[in-house]
Amino acid sequence: MLANIIGVVLFALGICISVALHEAGHMVAAKSFGMRVRRYFVGFGPTIFSFRRGETEYGLKAIPLGGFCDIAGMTALDEVTPEESSRAMWRYKVWKRTVVLAAGSFTHFVLGFVVLYLMAATMGLPNLEQKPVASAVSDCVTNAKTVDEVNNPKCAPGAAGPAKVGGLLPGDEVLSVGGKPTPTWPEMVNVVQDAGGPTQFVVLRDGQRKTLTVDVPKVERPFKKDGKDVIMSVGAIGVSATKNFQYGPIGAIGGTLTFTGDVFARTWEGLMNFPKRIPAVVNSIFGGERDPDTPISVVGASRIGGEAVEAGLWQLFLLLLASLNFFIGVFNLLPLLPLDGGHIAVAWYERVRDWIRKLRGRAAGGPVDYTKLSAITVVLVLIGGAVTLLTITADIVNPVRLMQ
């Protein structure tokens, strides 16, 4: 129980630090361009303490949830003092404002990458895509009536299993079996179980394709069928799946880049499927089964983080923290106000609009009137607040659990 509480606190702290660094990203970028940064605070609510360095006030608030960075003149409608006017953010070139606005999300991406790199260089990165990569090649393949007998075959001294005889090595990625593509480990297993006798395997080894021939024997294996334990004769070659990819300090860079790309793809897919999964969240609040693929709030993520620590699954804890950073970073760049992406969209709208007006021989238009966008902003804020409330409620009354 104590480990669970520590895990929840650590995960919540990690999120708070991430959001605080998000605002620090805005601040550093703004200062590097000469913009006036009035305040940078960690947390919200009453001020615990603050101090001033140069023109910026730094401080800590009582509620340690995120933080904020106050940049003078973020829009042309913001009030600025005569002293601040020349350095108001809206006066700077669009690309500079874009860099400042995107710096928060960029910080999340860097944090996520650093977490994944440290994982790659120490405990390894999980095989999320279930790539059919062999981690070990067995010395024999025998009949088995239990899962334990499958995992621990009794091999005679000097024996060699079918995969080993056929030349399959640990680290080989199986691309196809008998001419059938095998993009994932489960698909490869299914094809092998249907095979028998000499079968062609195409593997990827050190970046090169190699064709091997493996004599696939038929052996007895335990299965569940219609809720009953049954023994079936299937093909087997004696290889085990790679659950984690291990890297050295240098190789971890490339491995992390590839893995980060996979996580980004999953993040974007989850974001696109977000709206249609909301009804399932509502259903779970009123007693329906909670789908593990439904959106979760920071509360739910922290609970899973606590369970991961309690179970000793630090790899899952760190992966969840990195994934959340990527999600926040991508979500914040959506072209919707009041998100940073919305401000970026407005800035580039003004730039494109003025470019078109210039081509027509007309003067540049004025800054976008944010008051006209306030209704849309309020609607989006209300929708976002409602979704947040729903997910938090679901994560309290019917949470997604790591251990069922």
Secondary structure, DSSP 8 states (H G I E B T S, - for coil): -HHHHHHHHHHHHHHHHHHHHHHHHHHHHHHHTT--EEEEEEEEEEEEEEEEETTEEEEEEEEEEEEEEEETTSSTTS---HHHHTT-GGGS-HHHHHHHHHHHHHHHHHHHHHHHHHHHHTT-EE-TT---BEEEE-S-----SSHHHHHS----TT---HHHHTT--TT-EEEEETTEE--SHHHHHHHHHH--EEEEEEEEETTEEEEEEEEE-EEEEEEEETTEEEEEEEE---EEE--EE---TTHHHHHHHHHHHHHHHHHHHHHHHHHHHHHHHHHHHTT----TTS---HHHHHHHHHHHHHTT-HHHHHHHHHHHHHHHHHHHTSS-TTSHHHHHHHHHHHHHHHHHHHHTT--------GGGGHHHHHHHHHHHHHHHHHHHHHHHHS---S--
